[in-house]
Amino acid sequence: MKKIVFWMLGCYCLFSCQPTPTEKQTNLQEDYSTKVNPFIGTINDGNTHPGATLPWGMASALPHTKDFREKANGPAYYNFGDEKIYGFGNVNLSGLGCPVAGAVPLKLSTGKFDWDIENFASTYKDEEAYAGYYKVTLEKHQLVAEMTATTRSTIYNFTPQNDDKQPINLFLDLGANTSHRKGGSLKVVSPQLITGSQLDGAFCGFQKSTNIYFALEINQPNPQVKIYENQKVTDKREVKGDKAGVVWTLDQLDQGKLEVRVGISFVSEKNALDNLRKEQGDLSFEGIHQKAIAEWNKQLQKVDIETSSNDDEQIFYTALYHSLLLPHVISDVNGEYYSREIDKVLVADDYTRYSTYSLWDTYRTLHPLLALLYPKEQRDMVVTMLEMYKEWGWLPKWELFGYDTFVMVGDPAVPVISDTYLKGITDFDTELAIEAMLATAANTKKNPTRPGISQYIEHGYIPIDDRGGDPQKFSWTNGIVWGPVSTTLEYNLADYNIAQLANVLGKNELAKEYYRRSDSYKKLYDPKTTFFRPKLKNGNWMESFNPTDRFFDIRWEGSGGKGFVEGNAWQYNFFVPHAMNDLKSLMGEEVFLSKLNDLFSNGEYDLTNEPDITYPYLFNYVKGHEKKTQQLVREKGDLHFTNTPSGIPGNDDAGTLSAWLVFSQLGFFPDAPGIPTYQLTTPKFEKATIHLDDYVYNGQTIEIIKTGENDRYFNQFTIDGKVREEVYQLSHQELVSTNELVFNTVSERLSEVKE
């Protein structure tokens, strides 16, 4: 999902920011955490951050370079090169398109405490970051701040650089976070321990809110503690409001540093403290840091690459790292989680509960990557989605912190569930899955997931002049269809996935009906213009059609051409991933190829735009033109993904772009959710080794080798020494059953690419 509002960049990066491992990490035999450069994507609207977190972690500790006290300043907590750090947040999400979280912000100042934001803001230097760790020097306060995390908690060390004896103020400010909702409550348990909650909500215009609970503990024996309500000191031990906070003033530091530990929960203050105690125990900062390194090594070592380029290594492992941040764990150490939609605390007995499903983005690349490399986590994510259906009657669309925002379009949970099952991860309730899919696909009354479903069923498409609701009063749940052409195509893909799952489960009649429904994209294809085009309910085409139009649709200026979502007719021209050969027949191969070439030559292709993210791979569908796929994938990957803060071409969309790069550099790509087949391209590396999980894949090891005279183009493909006649596609079952894939490349003189 692209950002709805476009924000001006406040800084530019002039050099590559690479993590500097400490001596202890350097001494490890193979430390994958130092292969990650968390500064990648922290400008250029990538909306990533360099903070300390664990794979799929609920908690994260990172610097905020924006003042979030008065308003939400956009979805980025941190932009590389911003002049000042204002504080450090403890719940922060990576690569999203709207402001959210930034919760439990800690701010520091020296001298006399004052609420003025400039007392906390500090220039900074000596930033250091790698997976699970961040460090910086706050110049104004003369403090070195370092931080690391467990899954549900964070820990900080703040160390003075001099002995000027100025008091240090640590301020927990409940009126500052990235969200549009501010404020909260806190309770003094002891001078060293504060518990409470902070409000978060109004994500992307959706008005629901939730509480993020915390327990915050410091290591100082006799701190001065002041509680503020309405920005004034109070004797109360419990306060609330958007001008509430607590300040510890420390004239001197025991053991020469201030240690702060923060536990997080979405259930209760008690659970936040429980998460903190059980995950950190009596471990020191360094002990927790080493556990973070070990956890990142466990997950990142699923893939080994061989390259002589430090930049290429960091680009790849950072992309893999960014693919492991969302969805995040939301169940506590005791299994409890809060289901906001039904206002109940429940327990995840036999699975880990996850949250923050940016599904319109992630169903395309991220979830297929997790299904391959992290199948147990992917299984639990699917179980989570099915439990959401059991709880509130709908599969998630864009779920956040226990409630669904219904942001974006389509029915994106369906392809995730179907694709997961078809890749052999079958340990979930399939009857419940079919029931949940049909609850949205067939329900024509007050359906928040599939607005326009009645029109879609009646016409086979959603008419531009009959899409429900009032466009002038748009909200995500009032029934108005955003981008009826795009939405129709998304429903087609979802229906195909229903059919695919029904088919393998032996539900033949159901499969037949939904295969039929998935074909209705043909009704919106105009052979005269050779584009998908908005249609009226009377069957006529909408007049004044402009395939390059970008600036229409309800209230989202800049979000899509008339009838389209975050794109135009060019970017949706091939968005029928489940029926690409049928689309080629519908267009005619000559038109299909010509339009595909034109898309790239006329500048309409946008790698940051999810609907056309697969398009470089579509040349594999035209015999004799497959090398164009290999050319474009390498060209786009090398151009847009770099070892710099601008090294992601736009909003990472919860890891969607990063997962695209991981697949593309390994040499295979899942272009059609629900069809367990990969399109092949030339791998980036001479050799890569994938260590598959014991769960489902029995610990299979796959070596991917590139041989020959050319780095970019291959013309022969072997599996375990046997030459494949079909060179450019590979089934999922073949991939996970093989030991060795070899891409034999061709010489330069044979590598011309046909247009």
N, C-alpha and C positions, 0 to 999 in steps of 0.2 A: 504494500500500500504506500503510495507516494504521500508526502506531506500535503495536507489540504491547503495550508498557507505556506508560501515560499518565503524563507528567511534569508536575509543578506549575510554573506560570509563576513565575519569580523576579523579574519586573519588569513594569512597565507603562509604555507610552509616552504621554507627555502632549502631544506635538507632532509635526508632520510633519518627518521627517528628510530634507533634500534635499541632494544633493551640491553642493559649492561649487567651480566650475571655477577653475583657476588662470588667471593672466593670459594665459599662452601658449595655453591651450585656448580662452579667450574670443575670441582674435583669429582663430581658424579661421573660415572662411566658414560651415561647417555641421558642427558637431562632435556626432555622435550619442552619443558616449560620455558626454557631460554631460547627456543626456536620460534617463539611467538613474539610478535611485535604489537602489543595492544594499542599503540598509537595509530595503526592503520585504520582509516575510515573515520577519524575524529575531526576532519573537515570535509568539504565537498558534499555536505548534507548526508554523509554516511550514517551519522547519529549513533556511532559506536562510542565506547569509552575505554579508558585505560585502567579502570579500577580493578581491585582484587576481588575475585569471586571464584567459585568452584563450578564444575560442569553442572548445568541445570540448577544452579544455586538460587535459593530464595533471597539470600542476603548478599550484599556487595558493598565494598567500601571504596569510594572514589571521590575525587575532587570535583566541586562545582565551580565553574568559571563564570557563572551567571548569578545575578541577584534574583532569587525566586521568592522574595518576601511579598511583594505587592501583586505580582501577576505571573502567569505562565509565559515564559519567553521562548517557547518552541520546544520540540522534543529532545534537543541535545542538552545534556547536563554539562558537557565539557566540549570546548573547541580548542584544538591545539593552537597555541599562539596567542590565545586571549591573554590580556595583560595581567589579570588578577585571579586569585582563588578566593572565593567567598566562604567556603566551608566544605564539609564532606558529608555525603549522603550514605545511607545504609540499605536502601532498597532502590535499585536503579536497573532499568531494562535497556537492552541493546538494540539499536536499529529499528525504532518504531517511528510512526509518522505523525503522532499527536502527543502533546504533553501528558505525562503520567508519572507518578511516584516521585523519586528524589526524596524519599521520606526519611524521617528521623535525622535531620541535618545538624551536624556539630559544627560550631563556629568558635574561633579562637581570637583572643585579643590580649594585649598586655596593658598594664597600668590600670587606671580607673575604668570600671565597666560603664559602657554607654550603649544604648540600642541603635545608634546611628550605624548604618550598614558599613560605612567607610572605616569604622573602627576595626572591623573584622577583615575586610578586603585586604589582600596582600599580594604584592608581586612575588614571584617565585623563581627558583632555578633548580638545576640538578635533578630534573625528573628522571625517574627510573621505573620501568614497568616490564613485567613479563607475566605469564599466566599464574595467577594466584597472589600477586604481590605488586604494590605500588609504593613509591617513596618520592618525597619532594622536600625542598627547603623553602619555608615561608620567610621571605627576606624581612618583611616589616616586623614580624614577631620574633625573628631569630630562633625559629623552631624547625627541627627536622621532623617531618611526619612520615611514618611508615605504617603500612596496614596490610593485613591478610585476612582470610575468611575461612569459615567452615560452611556447610550447606545452609545453615539457618542462623548464622551469627558472624560477627566481625570482631576484629581486635586491632587497636591502634597503639602505637608508641609515639609520644610527642616528647622530643628531647631538646632542651635548650642548647644553644650554641655558645652562650657566654654566661658570665656570672654577674650581670648588672642588677640582679635581685628585684627586677620589676615583677609584680604579681602577674600570674597567668590566669586568664579567665576562659573557662570552658562553658560555652552557651549552647544549650539544647533549645532550639527555636521552633515551636510548633506552628508558627505563622509562616514558615518558609518551606515550600516544596515545589516541585515542578508542576504538580497537578493544578487544575482550576479550582479545586476545593482546598481550603486552608483550615488550620486550627486542629484542636484535639484536646486531650486531657492528660494530666499526669498526677502521680501520687508519690510522696516521699516515704519510702520504706525505711531508709536509714540515710545518714549523710553520704554514704557511698553508693547507695542503690536507689534508682528512680524507675518506676514502671509507668506505663501509660499507653496512649494510642494517638495516632495522627490520621486525620481524614484525607481521603483521596477520592477523586471522582470527576465526572463530566468529561470523560475521555471521548475525543472526536465529536463533541456535541451531544453525546448520550448522557443523560442527566443522573444516572444512578451513582451512588457513592458507597464506599466501604471504609472500614477502619484497619489501619496497620498497627499492630500492637508491638510494644518493645519493652525490654528490660535493659537498663543501662547501668553499668557498674564501673567505678573508678578504684584505683589501688591506693589512694592517699588516706592516711589514718585520721587526720583532723582537718578536713576541708571546711572552708566557709561556704555555706549553701544559702542561696537566696531564691525564693520562689516568686515568680511574677504572674500576676493576673491583670488583664487590661493594661499591660506594660507598666504595672506598679508593683512594688514589693508588698507581699502579703504574709501574714502569719499562718495562713491556711496550709494544711499538708496535702490537700487535694484541690486542684484548680482545673479550669478548662477555658477554651476560647481561642480565637485566632491571634490574640496578643499575649498568650501564655508561654511560659518557658521556665527553665531553671538555669542558674549560673553557679558554677563552682569557682571560687577565687582562691588561688593557691599562692601563698607567699614564698614557699619553698617546696621542693619536690622530694618526697621520700624516694630513695634509690636513684635520684638524679633524673627521673623521667616520669611522665604521666602516662599511665596505661589505662585505656578505656576499652571496655568489652560491651558489645551490644547484641542481645538476642532478639530475634524477630519471629512473629507469629501473625497469622490472619484469624486466629481463633480467640485468644485471650492474653492478658498480661501474664497470667500464671504459666501458660504454655510458652510464652516468649522466654521467661526465666528458666523454664524447664529445658527448652532447646539450648539455651546458653550453657547451663550447667552440664548437661549430658554431652554436648558436642565439644566443649572446651575443657571441662573437668579442671584438673590442676595443672594442665599443660602451660608452659611458658609461651610467649610470643613466638620464639623460634621453633618450639615444638609444633605449634599450630601451623606455622609457615611450612615446616618440613612435611606435614601431613597434606597440606595444599599442593605442594610440589608432587608428592607421591600420587595424589588423585589425578592431577593433570597428566602425569606420565602414564598412568594406567590407561587413560582414555586416548591420548594423542598417539601412543605407540601402536594403536591399531593399524596405522599405516606408516611404513618406512619408505622414504624416498632416497635415491642416490643422486646427488648433484654436487658440482663443484662451486655453485653459485650460492653465497650466503643470502643474497636478496631473494632468489627463487625459493630457497628453503623457508625463509621467514614468511614470504607471501603465501606459500601453500599451508604451512602449519597455522598461520593466523586465520586463514579461511576456515580450516578445520575447527580451530578454537571458537571462532564466531558462530559456527554451526552448532555448538554445544552449549549455548547460553539460554536458549528458549526452545520450547516451553520450559518453565522452571518448576521445581518442587514446591508444592503448597501445603502438603500434609505435614504435621509436626512429628517430632520423634515418637510420640505416642499414637500416631496414626490419625489424629483428629484433623479435620478441616472444616471450614465454614462454607456452607452452600448458601450464598447470599440470596439466590432466587427464591428459596423456600424458608429462609431465615432459620436454619437449623445447623447445629454442629453434628457432624457425622464422623464415622471412622472408616478409613480405608484399611480393611483387614488383610487382604492378600495382594495388595498392589500399592505402588507409590502414586499419590495423587499429584497431578500437574496442573498448571494454570498458564494463562497468557498464550492463547492460540490465535495467531495471526494467519488464519487458515487460507484466506484468499491468496496470500503470498506463498505460504510454506508448503501447501499441498503439491506444488510443482517440482521442488527440488529438495527442500530440507527433510521432509518426512520420508521420501525415498532413500535419502542418504542415511537417516537413522535406521530405517528398516534393514539396510545392508550392514552397516557397521555397528549399530547399537540396538539390536533387535529386542532385547529385554526391556529397555527404556521405551522403545516404540510400542511394544505390546502394552505397557502400562499406560501410555498416552492414549491408546485406543480404548482400553478399559475405562480410563477416566472419562472419555467422551461418551461412552455408553452409560456410565453411571450418571452423567449429567442429564442424559435423556430420561433415565429412570426417575430422576429427582424433579425435573421441571418440564418434561414433555417434549423437549427439542434437543437435537444434536447441536453442539456449539457452532457458532458462525464466527464470531470474534469474541471469545470468552476472556475475561480479565478479572482476576482476584475473586472468583466465585460467582460472578454474574455475567450474562451475555450482553454485549453492547450492540450486536447485530450489525456492526459496521461492515461495509463493502457489500458485494453482491454474490449471487450464485448460491450453491449448497455445498461448500467446500469440505465439510467433514466426510461426505460420502466417498469421494475418491481416495481420501486417506485410509479409510477403513477397508475399502475394497482392495486397494493396492497392497496394503499390509497383508491381508489374507492370501492374496494371489502370489505373494512372495514367500509363502510358507510359514508365516507367523499366524498360527491358527488357534492359539490358546486363549480364545475369548468366546463369548456367547454369540454365535452366529445367528441364531433365531432372534435374539434381541437386536442384533445389528440390522437385520432385514426389517424388523418391526419399526426400529428408529428411523431408518431411511424412508420407509413408506409414510411415516407420520408427517414428514415434510413434503414428500413428493406427491401425495394424494390429497392432502388436506386443503380444501378451498375456502376455509373460514378462518379469518384472523390468523393467518399464517405469517409469523414474523420472519421466518427464515427464507421463504420463497414468496415474496410479494409478486403479484401478477400471475400466480399459479392458475387461477381460473381462466384467464385469457390465454395463457400458454397451453393449457389442456384443450381449450375450445379451438384455437386457431393453429396451434403448433408453433406459435411465436407470440411475442408480446407486442401489440400494436403501439406505435408511437403516439397515437391519439386516444388510446385507452389503456392507461397504465396505473389506474387506481389513485385515490387520494388527491390532494391538492398540492401541486408543485410549489406553490408559494408558501406552503406550511410544511415543508419537508422535514421529516425526522426519520430516523432509521427504522421505526416500527409503525408508521402510519399507513403503510400499504402502497406508497408511491414507488414505482419502479425507476431506479436510476439506470439509465442506459439500456433501453429495452433490447437492442440488438445484442450487446454484450451479455446481458442477463440471460437471454434466450440461449446463447451459445454455452454459457456456463451450466444452465439447466440440462442441455443436451449431454454435456460431459458427465454430469452427475447421474443422469438417467442411464447412460451407458454403463457406468460403474455399478449401479443397482443391478442391471441385467447381467453383468459379468459375475457378480457374487451369487445372484440367484441361479445362474447357469451351473456353476460348479457345485452348488448345494442341491442340484436336481429339481429346482423349482422352474420347470420348463415354460409353463404358460406365463408366469410372471416375467421371466427373462425375455420371452418373445415380445410382450407388451412394451417393456422398457427399451429394448433394442429399437422397436418401431419409434418410440418417442425420441430417442437419441438422434434419429435421422432428420428431424424437422428443420435443422439448419438449412436444408436445401430450399425451404420456402423463402428464406431471406437472401439467397444468392441471386444477384441480378446479372444475367449473362451479358447484358448490353454494356454495363459499366465494369463488369468483372469484379465487383465488390459485394460484400454483405452490406445490406442497405436497409434503413428503417422503412417499415411498411405500415399502412393504415389498416384499420379493422375491416374495411371493405375490400381489402386485397390489393389495393393500388399502392404503388411506390410513393413515399414521401417526396414531394418536389423539392427543388433547390438543394439537391444533395451535393455536398462537397467533401470528397474523401480526405482532404487535408485539414478539414475544420477541427479545431482543438478547443474552442472557447465557448462551450455551451453546456447545458444540462443542470437544471434546477438551480441551486444556489452555488454550485462549486465552480466558480470561474477558473478556467485553466485546467479542468479535470478531465475533459474529454470532448470529442466532437459530438454533434447532435445524434443521440441514439447510442452513444458509446461511453465506456467507463475508463477513465485514466488512459485515454488513447484515442485514436481515430480509426477510420475505416482501413487505412493502410496497416495499422498495428494489429487489427483483428482479421486481416484478410485470409489468414491461414489458421485461425484459432478453431480448429476442429481436430484436436490431437488424437481423438479416439477413432478417426475415420480419414486419415490422411490420404490413403490410396483412393478412397471414394471421392474425396475432394478433388484430387488430381484428375480423376475421370470426369467429374462434373465440370471442371474448368477446361479440361483438355490439357494434355501434358505440355504443349507448347506455351499456352497461356500461363499455366502454373509456373513453369520455369522462368518465363519472361517477367511475370509479376514479382517472383521471388528475387530475381536479379535487380529489378527496379527498386524494390524495397530498400536494398542495401546501397544502391548507387545514388538514390535521390535523397538520402539522409533521413528517411522515415524510421529506420530501425533504431530502437532504443533499448540497450541492454538493461537499463534500470526499470523497464516497463514490463511487468510480469506477463501480460498476454503474449508478447512476442519473444520471450526469453529463450524459447526453444528454436527459433527460426534459423539460426546458422546450421542446425542439424537437418533441416528439411531437404537440402540438396542430396542427402542420402537416398531420398525417394525417387530420384531421377537418374536412371542408369547412365553412367558415363560422366556424371557431374559431381560425383562424391568428393572429389578433391576440393571442391569449393567449400564444403563443410570443414574440411581440415584447415584450409586457408583461413576462413573466417573465425573459427573457434580460437585458433592461435593468435590471430591478429587482434581480435577483440579482447582476449584475455590478457595479452601482453600490453596492450594500450591502456586498458582501464584499471588493471589491478597491479599496483606498484608497492614497493616497500617504503611508502611515505604516508603521512597523515591524510593525504587526498587519494589514497590507494584503493578506494572502492568507488565505483562510478556514480553512486547516489545512495539513497537510503537503503541500508542493508536489509530492511524488511525482515527483522527477526532471524537473520541468517540465510535468507533466500538467495541473495547474490553470492554470498560466500560459498554456499553449497553448490551453486552452479559452477564455481571455479574448481572446487575439489573434484567433482565428477569430470569436468572438462580436462583437467590436467592429468587425471588418471587414464583418460582415453575412452571413456564410455559415459553415456548420458541417458537418463530415463525421460524420454520426450513425451510419453503418454501414460499418465496415471491410470491404472486399471488394466494396462497391457504390460505384462512383465517382460519387456524387451528393451534393450539398450541400443542406442545408435552409437556407432564407433567413430572415433577420430584419433589422430596421432597423439600418443601420450607426450606430455611435456618432458618427462624424465627418461633417462636411459634405462632405469629400473625402478620399479616400485613394488613393495611387498605388502599385501593386505592380510592381516591376521583376523580371520572371522571369529565370531563369538562361539563359545561352546553351546550356548542356547540357540537352538534351531540349526545352526550351521556346523556343529560338531568340531569346532576349532580348525576348520579348513584354512590352509595358507595358500594364497594365490600370488604368484610372481608375474608381474607385467613387465615385459622386456621389449625394448625398441632396438632394432638392429638395422644395418644398412648404411647407405651413403648420404641420406638426406634427413634433416631434422624434422621436417614438416609433413611430408606426404608418405603414405604407405599404400602398397598395392597387394600385399599378401598377408594373410592372418592365419596363425596356427594355434590350435588348442591341444596342449599336451603332445606336441610334435606332429599333429595331424593337420594338414592344410584344409582350411574351410573353403567351400565353394562360395558360400554367402559371406562376403568379406566385410560388409559394413553394418550388420546387425548381430546381436548376441542376446540369447534369452537369459533371463535371470537364473534359471536352473542350470544352464551351461556354465554361467559365470561362477556360481557358488559350488559347483562340483569339480572344477578344474584345479590343477596345480600350477599350470604355466600358460600364459597368453603371450604370444610373440607377434609384434607388429614389424613386418619387414618393410623398410622404406626403400624408395626408388631414388635413382641418381637425379641430379639437377636437370639434366637435359630431357628427362622424361616427366618433369614435374609441372609442365604448364597446366594452368587451370582453365577449363572450358567455361565460357559464359553461357 
